[in-house]
Amino acid sequence: MRYVLLLFIFSISLFAADDAPVINLSIAAIEEPAQFVKTINIMIILLLMALAPTLLLMVTSFTRLIIVFSLLRQAMGLQQAPPNQIVISLALILTIFIMEPYGKRAWNDAVVPYMDEKIAYQEAFETGVKPFKEFMIKNTRESDIALFYRIKKEENPKNIDDIPLTLLMPSFIVSELRTAFEIGFLIFLPFLVIDIIVASILMSLGMMMLPPVMISLPIKIIFFIIIDGWSLIIGNLAQSFK
């Protein structure tokens, strides 16, 4: 409390002094077109920063990775190991690793020429989006793209480049969800077999009061360690992207 009081007294003495700073908040009209362009660019950058988490989910490999890691944790019967922060961080790091070639292409072909004022903003945007668009098309099923074309009642595109982002992004998300759950199902199978075997053995021994999870959990952890599960899953996940 005394620190707050001292800060208050210091503020009063500062503004009561003769050389107190003057704060001037004013709105001036734009005199040159270049000022308006800079203002629009700042607004666009702020908008992209606000939409960055959504864009990360919709145009990269993050969706498939985070779902598979979450299903893996559930299949092993672990509630908070590894913690959510570790799972999300691992998915982010792998997303950066997988999307690095596409990010480099977008940076070298779009951002650098735009900063050097060699190309306009619209051309830079189209060129920068193209690598991510190719990534999404490679990992999107044709049936999912056709689904959203039917929903929007539009004619089929003549080629891949004619697919707009507004249709490609939801199609990509649906395909990623399907693929992630397919991989998660395959991960669940061996751990489910271990649970069934342990439960059957306990029932045959008449130990029905003993929870099977207490026996199957360490067995599943040892099994996962023996097969080098993290390397196996991460390697196959990275290679599952076309």
Sequence and secondary structure as in RCSB ss.txt:
>XXXX:A:sequence
MRYVLLLFIFSISLFAADDAPVINLSIAAIEEPAQFVKTINIMIILLLMALAPTLLLMVTSFTRLIIVFSLLRQA
MGLQQAPPNQIVISLALILTIFIMEPYGKRAWNDAVVPYMDEKIAYQEAFETGVKPFKEFMIKNTRESDIALFYR
IKKEENPKNIDDIPLTLLMPSFIVSELRTAFEIGFLIFLPFLVIDIIVASILMSLGMMMLPPVMISLPIKIIFFI
IIDGWSLIIGNLAQSFK
>XXXX:A:secstr
 HHHHHHHHHHHHHHHSTT            SHHHHHHHHHHHHHHHHHHTHHHHHHHHSSHHHHHHHHHHHHHH
HT SSSS HHHHHHHHHHHHHHHHHHHHHHHIIIIIHHHHTTSS HHHHHHHHHHHHHHHHHHTS HHHHHHHHH
HHT    SSGGG  HHHHHHHHHHHHHHHHHHHHHHHHHHHHHHHHHHHHHHHHTT TTS HHHHHHHHHHHHHH
HTTHHHHHHHHHHHH  
